[in-house]
Amino acid sequence: MHGNLRPFGPTGVQLAPIGQGTWYIDRSNRAAAIAALRRGLDLGMTHIDTAEMYGDAEPLVAEAIAGRRDEVFLVSKVLPSNASRSGTIVACDRSLQRLKTDRLDCYLLHWRGQYRLADTVAAFEQLVAAGKILSWGVSNFDAGDLRELLKVAGPGKIACNQVLYHLRERAIEHAVIPWCEAHGVAVTAYSPFGHDEFPAPRSAEGRVLQSIADRHGATPRQVALAFLTRRPSVFAIPKAADPVHAAENAAAGSLRLSADDLEAIDQAFPRGPEPASLPML
Protein backbone atom coordinates (compact mmCIF):
# COMPACT_ATOMS: atom_id res chain seq x y z
CA MET A 1 0.00 0.00 0.00
CA HIS A 2 1.02 3.58 -0.42
CA GLY A 3 2.88 5.63 2.08
CA ASN A 4 2.10 9.19 2.96
CA LEU A 5 -0.46 11.11 0.98
CA ARG A 6 0.60 14.61 -0.04
CA PRO A 7 -1.25 17.70 -1.24
CA PHE A 8 -1.58 18.01 -5.01
CA GLY A 9 -0.68 21.66 -5.50
CA PRO A 10 -3.46 24.11 -4.54
CA THR A 11 -6.30 21.63 -5.20
CA GLY A 12 -6.70 20.60 -1.56
CA VAL A 13 -6.70 16.95 -2.70
CA GLN A 14 -4.32 14.53 -0.99
CA LEU A 15 -2.79 11.98 -3.35
CA ALA A 16 -0.28 9.15 -3.11
CA PRO A 17 3.11 10.03 -4.61
CA ILE A 18 2.71 7.35 -7.28
CA GLY A 19 -0.15 7.48 -9.77
CA GLN A 20 -0.90 5.75 -13.06
CA GLY A 21 0.03 6.89 -16.56
CA THR A 22 -1.66 5.65 -19.74
CA TRP A 23 0.57 6.75 -22.63
CA TYR A 24 0.77 3.80 -25.08
CA ILE A 25 -1.49 1.73 -22.81
CA ASP A 26 -3.84 1.18 -25.74
CA ARG A 27 -1.05 -0.80 -27.43
CA SER A 28 -0.97 -3.29 -24.54
CA ASN A 29 -3.29 -6.24 -24.00
CA ARG A 30 -6.56 -4.44 -23.25
CA ALA A 31 -7.84 -6.79 -20.54
CA ALA A 32 -4.46 -6.78 -18.76
CA ALA A 33 -4.22 -2.98 -18.97
CA ILE A 34 -7.70 -2.55 -17.49
CA ALA A 35 -6.86 -5.05 -14.75
CA ALA A 36 -3.64 -3.11 -14.04
CA LEU A 37 -5.49 0.19 -13.61
CA ARG A 38 -8.04 -1.44 -11.31
CA ARG A 39 -5.30 -3.11 -9.25
CA GLY A 40 -3.61 0.27 -8.97
CA LEU A 41 -6.83 1.79 -7.63
CA ASP A 42 -7.11 -1.06 -5.11
CA LEU A 43 -3.61 -0.16 -3.89
CA GLY A 44 -4.25 3.58 -3.55
CA MET A 45 -2.93 4.83 -6.89
CA THR A 46 -6.02 6.95 -7.48
CA HIS A 47 -4.33 9.55 -9.72
CA ILE A 48 -4.95 8.35 -13.31
CA ASP A 49 -3.52 10.44 -16.13
CA THR A 50 -4.58 10.32 -19.76
CA ALA A 51 -4.94 12.65 -22.76
CA GLU A 52 -6.89 13.13 -25.96
CA MET A 53 -3.60 12.49 -27.80
CA TYR A 54 -3.21 8.98 -26.35
CA GLY A 55 -5.20 7.13 -29.01
CA ASP A 56 -7.68 4.76 -27.41
CA ALA A 57 -6.51 5.41 -23.83
CA GLU A 58 -9.51 7.49 -22.69
CA PRO A 59 -12.12 4.79 -23.52
CA LEU A 60 -9.86 2.18 -21.91
CA VAL A 61 -9.65 4.29 -18.73
CA ALA A 62 -13.45 4.71 -18.82
CA GLU A 63 -13.82 0.94 -18.73
CA ALA A 64 -11.26 0.57 -15.94
CA ILE A 65 -12.93 3.13 -13.65
CA ALA A 66 -16.55 2.17 -14.37
CA GLY A 67 -18.40 2.11 -11.06
CA ARG A 68 -15.38 3.62 -9.27
CA ARG A 69 -15.28 7.18 -10.62
CA ASP A 70 -15.49 8.80 -7.17
CA GLU A 71 -12.27 7.04 -6.07
CA VAL A 72 -10.28 8.50 -8.95
CA PHE A 73 -8.36 11.75 -9.39
CA LEU A 74 -8.82 11.85 -13.17
CA VAL A 75 -6.56 13.97 -15.37
CA SER A 76 -6.70 14.52 -19.13
CA LYS A 77 -5.09 16.97 -21.55
CA VAL A 78 -6.00 19.19 -24.45
CA LEU A 79 -3.74 19.29 -27.50
CA PRO A 80 -2.21 22.72 -28.22
CA SER A 81 -3.83 22.66 -31.68
CA ASN A 82 -7.25 22.51 -29.94
CA ALA A 83 -6.46 24.99 -27.16
CA SER A 84 -8.26 28.08 -28.46
CA ARG A 85 -10.96 29.43 -26.16
CA SER A 86 -13.80 27.60 -27.93
CA GLY A 87 -11.64 24.64 -29.00
CA THR A 88 -10.66 23.86 -25.40
CA ILE A 89 -14.33 23.61 -24.39
CA VAL A 90 -15.09 21.28 -27.31
CA ALA A 91 -12.03 19.12 -26.59
CA CYS A 92 -12.96 18.83 -22.92
CA ASP A 93 -16.52 17.77 -23.74
CA ARG A 94 -15.12 15.16 -26.11
CA SER A 95 -12.77 13.80 -23.43
CA LEU A 96 -15.60 13.68 -20.88
CA GLN A 97 -17.68 11.70 -23.36
CA ARG A 98 -14.85 9.25 -24.08
CA LEU A 99 -14.14 8.87 -20.34
CA LYS A 100 -17.87 8.45 -19.60
CA THR A 101 -17.78 10.99 -16.78
CA ASP A 102 -19.25 14.42 -16.05
CA ARG A 103 -16.03 15.96 -14.74
CA LEU A 104 -12.23 15.90 -14.76
CA ASP A 105 -10.36 16.47 -11.53
CA CYS A 106 -7.64 18.28 -13.48
CA TYR A 107 -7.32 19.33 -17.13
CA LEU A 108 -3.95 20.18 -18.66
CA LEU A 109 -2.64 22.04 -21.70
CA HIS A 110 -0.41 19.29 -23.16
CA TRP A 111 2.33 21.68 -24.28
CA ARG A 112 2.53 25.26 -25.36
CA GLY A 113 1.19 26.00 -28.84
CA GLN A 114 0.20 28.98 -30.95
CA TYR A 115 -2.91 30.01 -29.02
CA ARG A 116 -2.59 32.74 -26.42
CA LEU A 117 -2.30 31.46 -22.87
CA ALA A 118 -5.00 33.98 -21.91
CA ASP A 119 -7.49 32.23 -24.23
CA THR A 120 -6.73 28.74 -22.91
CA VAL A 121 -6.87 29.95 -19.31
CA ALA A 122 -10.20 31.70 -19.96
CA ALA A 123 -11.57 28.40 -21.31
CA PHE A 124 -10.21 26.51 -18.29
CA GLU A 125 -11.89 28.96 -15.92
CA GLN A 126 -15.15 28.66 -17.88
CA LEU A 127 -14.94 24.86 -17.51
CA VAL A 128 -14.30 25.21 -13.76
CA ALA A 129 -17.33 27.49 -13.43
CA ALA A 130 -19.44 24.89 -15.29
CA GLY A 131 -18.23 22.10 -12.97
CA LYS A 132 -16.72 20.17 -15.88
CA ILE A 133 -13.20 20.42 -14.46
CA LEU A 134 -12.25 20.91 -10.82
CA SER A 135 -8.75 22.30 -11.48
CA TRP A 136 -6.35 22.90 -14.36
CA GLY A 137 -2.66 22.89 -15.10
CA VAL A 138 -0.07 22.50 -17.82
CA SER A 139 2.46 20.04 -19.19
CA ASN A 140 5.95 20.55 -20.63
CA PHE A 141 6.23 24.16 -19.39
CA ASP A 142 9.65 25.49 -18.46
CA ALA A 143 10.17 28.13 -15.77
CA GLY A 144 9.85 31.02 -18.24
CA ASP A 145 6.52 29.69 -19.54
CA LEU A 146 5.31 29.23 -15.96
CA ARG A 147 6.19 32.82 -15.06
CA GLU A 148 4.21 34.03 -18.05
CA LEU A 149 1.28 31.78 -17.15
CA LEU A 150 1.23 33.04 -13.57
CA LYS A 151 0.89 36.63 -14.83
CA VAL A 152 -2.11 35.57 -16.93
CA ALA A 153 -3.84 33.34 -14.37
CA GLY A 154 -2.91 34.85 -11.01
CA PRO A 155 -1.73 32.93 -7.93
CA GLY A 156 -3.30 29.71 -6.67
CA LYS A 157 -4.77 28.66 -10.03
CA ILE A 158 -2.09 26.42 -11.61
CA ALA A 159 -2.59 22.95 -10.13
CA CYS A 160 0.41 21.21 -11.67
CA ASN A 161 3.08 21.07 -14.33
CA GLN A 162 3.54 17.61 -15.84
CA VAL A 163 7.08 17.17 -17.16
CA LEU A 164 9.59 14.59 -18.34
CA TYR A 165 11.59 13.35 -15.34
CA HIS A 166 13.59 10.18 -14.89
CA LEU A 167 17.01 9.22 -13.53
CA ARG A 168 18.79 10.09 -16.78
CA GLU A 169 16.77 13.27 -17.39
CA ARG A 170 16.88 15.57 -14.36
CA ALA A 171 16.71 18.95 -16.11
CA ILE A 172 13.60 20.04 -14.16
CA GLU A 173 15.62 20.06 -10.92
CA HIS A 174 17.40 23.25 -12.06
CA ALA A 175 14.53 25.73 -12.39
CA VAL A 176 11.16 24.02 -12.84
CA ILE A 177 10.88 22.23 -9.49
CA PRO A 178 12.13 25.25 -7.48
CA TRP A 179 9.65 27.53 -9.28
CA CYS A 180 6.77 25.13 -8.73
CA GLU A 181 7.64 24.69 -5.04
CA ALA A 182 7.85 28.47 -4.56
CA HIS A 183 4.37 28.89 -6.08
CA GLY A 184 2.58 25.87 -4.61
CA VAL A 185 2.31 24.03 -7.93
CA ALA A 186 2.52 20.21 -8.00
CA VAL A 187 5.09 18.60 -10.29
CA THR A 188 4.06 15.38 -12.06
CA ALA A 189 6.84 13.24 -13.57
CA TYR A 190 5.89 11.46 -16.78
CA SER A 191 7.93 8.58 -18.28
CA PRO A 192 9.63 8.12 -14.86
CA PHE A 193 11.50 5.03 -16.11
CA GLY A 194 12.63 6.80 -19.29
CA HIS A 195 11.29 5.77 -22.66
CA ASP A 196 12.62 2.21 -23.11
CA GLU A 197 15.91 3.23 -21.54
CA PHE A 198 15.80 2.02 -17.92
CA PRO A 199 19.33 1.04 -16.83
CA ALA A 200 20.19 -2.55 -17.68
CA PRO A 201 20.81 -4.76 -14.61
CA ARG A 202 24.46 -5.39 -15.56
CA SER A 203 25.29 -1.73 -16.30
CA ALA A 204 27.18 0.30 -13.68
CA GLU A 205 24.06 2.38 -12.98
CA GLY A 206 21.90 -0.73 -12.85
CA ARG A 207 24.18 -2.26 -10.23
CA VAL A 208 23.89 0.87 -8.07
CA LEU A 209 20.10 0.64 -8.18
CA GLN A 210 20.17 -3.09 -7.46
CA SER A 211 22.41 -2.70 -4.40
CA ILE A 212 20.10 -0.04 -2.95
CA ALA A 213 17.07 -2.18 -3.82
CA ASP A 214 18.63 -5.18 -2.05
CA ARG A 215 19.12 -3.15 1.13
CA HIS A 216 15.42 -2.26 1.19
CA GLY A 217 13.94 -5.52 -0.10
CA ALA A 218 12.78 -3.54 -3.12
CA THR A 219 13.27 -3.52 -6.91
CA PRO A 220 15.41 -1.11 -8.98
CA ARG A 221 12.25 0.45 -10.46
CA GLN A 222 10.85 1.06 -6.99
CA VAL A 223 14.13 2.73 -6.02
CA ALA A 224 13.88 4.98 -9.09
CA LEU A 225 10.31 6.02 -8.24
CA ALA A 226 11.23 6.68 -4.61
CA PHE A 227 14.13 8.88 -5.73
CA LEU A 228 12.02 10.89 -8.18
CA THR A 229 9.28 11.50 -5.57
CA ARG A 230 11.68 12.24 -2.69
CA ARG A 231 10.42 15.85 -2.56
CA PRO A 232 6.83 16.27 -1.36
CA SER A 233 6.00 18.47 -4.37
CA VAL A 234 6.69 15.69 -6.89
CA PHE A 235 4.36 12.91 -8.07
CA ALA A 236 5.12 10.22 -10.66
CA ILE A 237 2.78 8.47 -13.11
CA PRO A 238 4.39 5.26 -14.37
CA LYS A 239 2.39 3.13 -16.79
CA ALA A 240 1.74 -0.50 -15.89
CA ALA A 241 0.44 -2.89 -18.52
CA ASP A 242 -0.40 -5.67 -16.06
CA PRO A 243 -1.50 -5.99 -12.40
CA VAL A 244 1.91 -7.27 -11.19
CA HIS A 245 3.66 -4.14 -12.44
CA ALA A 246 0.92 -1.97 -10.96
CA ALA A 247 1.49 -3.54 -7.54
CA GLU A 248 5.26 -3.05 -7.89
CA ASN A 249 4.75 0.64 -8.70
CA ALA A 250 2.32 1.14 -5.81
CA ALA A 251 4.73 -0.30 -3.26
CA ALA A 252 7.32 2.34 -4.20
CA GLY A 253 5.13 4.94 -2.50
CA SER A 254 6.17 3.72 0.94
CA LEU A 255 9.89 3.23 0.18
CA ARG A 256 12.08 5.68 2.11
CA LEU A 257 15.62 6.12 0.81
CA SER A 258 18.46 7.12 3.14
CA ALA A 259 20.78 10.08 2.59
CA ASP A 260 23.46 7.61 1.48
CA ASP A 261 21.05 6.05 -1.03
CA LEU A 262 20.18 9.47 -2.45
CA GLU A 263 23.85 10.41 -2.75
CA ALA A 264 24.71 7.14 -4.53
CA ILE A 265 21.90 7.69 -7.04
CA ASP A 266 22.93 11.32 -7.49
CA GLN A 267 26.48 10.23 -8.37
CA ALA A 268 25.36 7.40 -10.68
CA PHE A 269 22.89 9.67 -12.52
CA PRO A 270 24.32 13.21 -12.39
CA ARG A 271 21.75 15.85 -13.25
CA GLY A 272 24.08 17.67 -15.63
CA PRO A 273 23.96 21.35 -16.65
CA GLU A 274 20.72 23.20 -17.19
CA PRO A 275 19.63 22.77 -20.86
CA ALA A 276 18.64 25.71 -23.04
CA SER A 277 15.14 24.32 -23.41
CA LEU A 278 13.08 21.85 -21.43
CA PRO A 279 13.35 18.26 -22.71
CA MET A 280 10.04 16.58 -23.58
CA LEU A 281 8.77 13.42 -25.27
BADRENFI-392227 format. One record per residue (C-alpha): x, y, z. Coordinates in pm, whole numbers, plus 50000, padded with zeros to 5 digits. Each point is the difference from the previous one (the first is absolute). Layout:
% BADRENFI-392227
@xx=X; yy=Y; zz=Z
...
***
This chain:
% BADRENFI-392227
@xx=50000; yy=50000; zz=50000
@xx=50102; yy=50358; zz=49958
@xx=50186; yy=50205; zz=50250
@xx=49922; yy=50356; zz=50088
@xx=49744; yy=50192; zz=49802
@xx=50106; yy=50350; zz=49898
@xx=49815; yy=50309; zz=49880
@xx=49967; yy=50031; zz=49623
@xx=50090; yy=50365; zz=49951
@xx=49722; yy=50245; zz=50096
@xx=49716; yy=49752; zz=49934
@xx=49960; yy=49897; zz=50364
@xx=50000; yy=49635; zz=49886
@xx=50238; yy=49758; zz=50171
@xx=50153; yy=49745; zz=49764
@xx=50251; yy=49717; zz=50024
@xx=50339; yy=50088; zz=49850
@xx=49960; yy=49732; zz=49733
@xx=49714; yy=50013; zz=49751
@xx=49925; yy=49827; zz=49671
@xx=50093; yy=50114; zz=49650
@xx=49831; yy=49876; zz=49682
@xx=50223; yy=50110; zz=49711
@xx=50020; yy=49705; zz=49755
@xx=49774; yy=49793; zz=50227
@xx=49765; yy=49945; zz=49707
@xx=50279; yy=49802; zz=49831
@xx=50008; yy=49751; zz=50289
@xx=49768; yy=49705; zz=50054
@xx=49673; yy=50180; zz=50075
@xx=49872; yy=49765; zz=50271
@xx=50338; yy=50001; zz=50178
@xx=50024; yy=50380; zz=49979
@xx=49652; yy=50043; zz=50148
@xx=50084; yy=49750; zz=50274
@xx=50322; yy=50194; zz=50071
@xx=49815; yy=50330; zz=50043
@xx=49745; yy=49837; zz=50230
@xx=50274; yy=49833; zz=50206
@xx=50169; yy=50338; zz=50028
@xx=49678; yy=50152; zz=50134
@xx=49972; yy=49715; zz=50252
@xx=50350; yy=50090; zz=50122
@xx=49936; yy=50374; zz=50034
@xx=50132; yy=50125; zz=49666
@xx=49691; yy=50212; zz=49941
@xx=50169; yy=50260; zz=49776
@xx=49938; yy=49880; zz=49641
@xx=50143; yy=50209; zz=49718
@xx=49894; yy=49988; zz=49637
@xx=49964; yy=50233; zz=49700
@xx=49805; yy=50048; zz=49680
@xx=50329; yy=49936; zz=49816
@xx=50039; yy=49649; zz=50145
@xx=49801; yy=49815; zz=49734
@xx=49752; yy=49763; zz=50160
@xx=50117; yy=50065; zz=50358
@xx=49700; yy=50208; zz=50114
@xx=49739; yy=49730; zz=49917
@xx=50226; yy=49739; zz=50161
@xx=50021; yy=50211; zz=50318
@xx=49620; yy=50042; zz=49991
@xx=49963; yy=49623; zz=50009
@xx=50256; yy=49963; zz=50279
@xx=49833; yy=50256; zz=50229
@xx=49638; yy=49904; zz=49928
@xx=49815; yy=49994; zz=50331
@xx=50302; yy=50151; zz=50179
@xx=50010; yy=50356; zz=49865
@xx=49979; yy=50162; zz=50345
@xx=50322; yy=49824; zz=50110
@xx=50199; yy=50146; zz=49712
@xx=50192; yy=50325; zz=49956
@xx=49954; yy=50010; zz=49622
@xx=50226; yy=50212; zz=49780
@xx=49986; yy=50055; zz=49624
@xx=50161; yy=50245; zz=49758
@xx=49909; yy=50222; zz=49710
@xx=50226; yy=50010; zz=49695
@xx=50153; yy=50343; zz=49928
@xx=49838; yy=49994; zz=49654
@xx=49658; yy=49985; zz=50174
@xx=50079; yy=50248; zz=50278
@xx=49820; yy=50309; zz=49870
@xx=49730; yy=50135; zz=50230
@xx=49716; yy=49817; zz=49823
@xx=50216; yy=49704; zz=49893
@xx=50098; yy=49922; zz=50360
@xx=49633; yy=49975; zz=50101
@xx=49924; yy=49767; zz=49708
@xx=50306; yy=49784; zz=50072
@xx=49907; yy=49971; zz=50367
@xx=49644; yy=49894; zz=49918
@xx=50140; yy=49739; zz=49763
@xx=50235; yy=49864; zz=50268
@xx=49717; yy=49988; zz=50255
@xx=49792; yy=49802; zz=49752
@xx=50283; yy=49755; zz=49928
@xx=50071; yy=49962; zz=50374
@xx=49627; yy=49958; zz=50074
@xx=50009; yy=50254; zz=50282
@xx=49853; yy=50343; zz=50073
@xx=50322; yy=50154; zz=50131
@xx=50380; yy=49994; zz=49998
@xx=50187; yy=50057; zz=50323
@xx=50272; yy=50181; zz=49805
@xx=50032; yy=50105; zz=49635
@xx=50337; yy=50085; zz=49847
@xx=50131; yy=50186; zz=49696
@xx=50223; yy=49725; zz=49854
@xx=50274; yy=50239; zz=49888
@xx=50020; yy=50358; zz=49892
@xx=49866; yy=50074; zz=49652
@xx=49901; yy=50298; zz=49789
@xx=49689; yy=50103; zz=50193
@xx=50032; yy=50273; zz=50260
@xx=50029; yy=49872; zz=50355
@xx=49730; yy=50252; zz=50096
@xx=49751; yy=49825; zz=49768
@xx=50076; yy=49651; zz=50132
@xx=49986; yy=50121; zz=50360
@xx=49667; yy=50175; zz=49935
@xx=49863; yy=49670; zz=49865
@xx=50136; yy=49811; zz=50302
@xx=49832; yy=50245; zz=50237
@xx=49674; yy=49970; zz=49804
@xx=50021; yy=49620; zz=50037
@xx=50064; yy=50035; zz=50375
@xx=49697; yy=50228; zz=50033
@xx=49789; yy=49740; zz=49814
@xx=50121; yy=49721; zz=50232
@xx=50151; yy=49807; zz=49709
@xx=50352; yy=50025; zz=50142
@xx=50095; yy=50049; zz=50364
@xx=50350; yy=50139; zz=49934
@xx=50240; yy=50060; zz=49712
@xx=50369; yy=49999; zz=49926
@xx=50259; yy=49961; zz=49728
@xx=50253; yy=49754; zz=49863
@xx=50349; yy=50051; zz=49856
@xx=50028; yy=50361; zz=50124
@xx=50342; yy=50133; zz=50093
@xx=50052; yy=50264; zz=50269
@xx=49968; yy=50289; zz=49753
@xx=49667; yy=49867; zz=49870
@xx=49879; yy=49954; zz=50358
@xx=50088; yy=50359; zz=50090
@xx=49802; yy=50121; zz=49701
@xx=49707; yy=49775; zz=50090
@xx=49995; yy=50126; zz=50358
@xx=49966; yy=50359; zz=49874
@xx=49700; yy=49894; zz=49790
@xx=49827; yy=49777; zz=50256
@xx=50093; yy=50151; zz=50336
@xx=50118; yy=49808; zz=50308
@xx=49843; yy=49678; zz=50126
@xx=49853; yy=49895; zz=49664
@xx=50268; yy=49776; zz=49842
@xx=49950; yy=49653; zz=50148
@xx=50300; yy=49826; zz=49846
@xx=50267; yy=49986; zz=49734
@xx=50046; yy=49654; zz=49849
@xx=50354; yy=49956; zz=49868
@xx=50251; yy=49742; zz=49882
@xx=50200; yy=49876; zz=50300
@xx=50200; yy=49683; zz=50045
@xx=50342; yy=49904; zz=50136
@xx=50178; yy=50087; zz=49675
@xx=49798; yy=50318; zz=49939
@xx=50011; yy=50230; zz=50303
@xx=49983; yy=50338; zz=49825
@xx=49689; yy=50109; zz=50195
@xx=50202; yy=50002; zz=50324
@xx=50178; yy=50319; zz=49886
@xx=49713; yy=50248; zz=49967
@xx=49663; yy=49829; zz=49955
@xx=49972; yy=49821; zz=50335
@xx=50125; yy=50302; zz=50201
@xx=49752; yy=50228; zz=49820
@xx=49712; yy=49760; zz=50055
@xx=50087; yy=49956; zz=50369
@xx=50021; yy=50378; zz=50048
@xx=49652; yy=50042; zz=49848
@xx=49821; yy=49698; zz=50147
@xx=49973; yy=49816; zz=49668
@xx=50021; yy=49618; zz=49993
@xx=50257; yy=49839; zz=49771
@xx=49897; yy=49678; zz=49823
@xx=50278; yy=49786; zz=49849
@xx=49905; yy=49822; zz=49679
@xx=50204; yy=49712; zz=49850
@xx=50170; yy=49954; zz=50342
@xx=50187; yy=49691; zz=49875
@xx=50113; yy=50177; zz=49682
@xx=49866; yy=49897; zz=49663
@xx=50133; yy=49644; zz=49955
@xx=50329; yy=50102; zz=50157
@xx=49989; yy=49879; zz=50362
@xx=50353; yy=49902; zz=50109
@xx=50086; yy=49641; zz=49915
@xx=50062; yy=49779; zz=50307
@xx=50365; yy=49937; zz=49905
@xx=50083; yy=50366; zz=49926
@xx=50189; yy=50203; zz=50262
@xx=49688; yy=50208; zz=50070
@xx=49784; yy=49689; zz=50013
@xx=50228; yy=49847; zz=50262
@xx=49971; yy=50313; zz=50216
@xx=49621; yy=49977; zz=49989
@xx=50007; yy=49627; zz=50072
@xx=50224; yy=50039; zz=50306
@xx=49769; yy=50266; zz=50145
@xx=49697; yy=49786; zz=49913
@xx=50156; yy=49700; zz=50177
@xx=50049; yy=50203; zz=50318
@xx=49630; yy=50089; zz=50006
@xx=49852; yy=49674; zz=49871
@xx=49884; yy=50198; zz=49698
@xx=50049; yy=50002; zz=49621
@xx=50214; yy=50241; zz=49793
@xx=49684; yy=50156; zz=49852
@xx=49860; yy=50061; zz=50347
@xx=50328; yy=50167; zz=50097
@xx=49975; yy=50225; zz=49693
@xx=49643; yy=50104; zz=50085
@xx=50092; yy=50066; zz=50363
@xx=50290; yy=50220; zz=49888
@xx=49789; yy=50201; zz=49755
@xx=49726; yy=50061; zz=50261
@xx=50240; yy=50074; zz=50288
@xx=49874; yy=50361; zz=50013
@xx=49641; yy=50042; zz=50120
@xx=49917; yy=50220; zz=49699
@xx=50069; yy=49722; zz=49748
@xx=49767; yy=49722; zz=49882
@xx=50076; yy=49731; zz=49741
@xx=49766; yy=49825; zz=49755
@xx=50161; yy=49679; zz=49874
@xx=49800; yy=49787; zz=49758
@xx=49935; yy=49637; zz=50090
@xx=49870; yy=49761; zz=49737
@xx=49916; yy=49722; zz=50246
@xx=49890; yy=49968; zz=50366
@xx=50341; yy=49872; zz=50121
@xx=50175; yy=50313; zz=49875
@xx=49726; yy=50217; zz=50148
@xx=50057; yy=49843; zz=50342
@xx=50377; yy=50049; zz=49965
@xx=49949; yy=50369; zz=49919
@xx=49757; yy=50050; zz=50289
@xx=50241; yy=49856; zz=50255
@xx=50259; yy=50264; zz=49906
@xx=49781; yy=50260; zz=50170
@xx=50104; yy=49878; zz=50344
@xx=50372; yy=49951; zz=49924
@xx=50219; yy=50245; zz=50193
@xx=50354; yy=50044; zz=49870
@xx=50284; yy=50100; zz=50233
@xx=50232; yy=50296; zz=49945
@xx=50268; yy=49753; zz=49889
@xx=49759; yy=49844; zz=49749
@xx=49913; yy=50342; zz=49858
@xx=50367; yy=50094; zz=49970
@xx=50086; yy=49673; zz=49822
@xx=49719; yy=50055; zz=49749
@xx=50103; yy=50363; zz=49955
@xx=50355; yy=49891; zz=49912
@xx=49888; yy=49717; zz=49769
@xx=49753; yy=50227; zz=49816
@xx=50143; yy=50354; zz=50013
@xx=49743; yy=50264; zz=49914
@xx=50233; yy=50182; zz=49762
@xx=49988; yy=50368; zz=49898
@xx=49676; yy=50185; zz=49946
@xx=49891; yy=49957; zz=49633
@xx=49901; yy=50294; zz=49782
@xx=49650; yy=49861; zz=49963
@xx=49794; yy=49753; zz=50198
@xx=50027; yy=49641; zz=49872
@xx=49669; yy=49832; zz=49913
@xx=49873; yy=49684; zz=49831
***
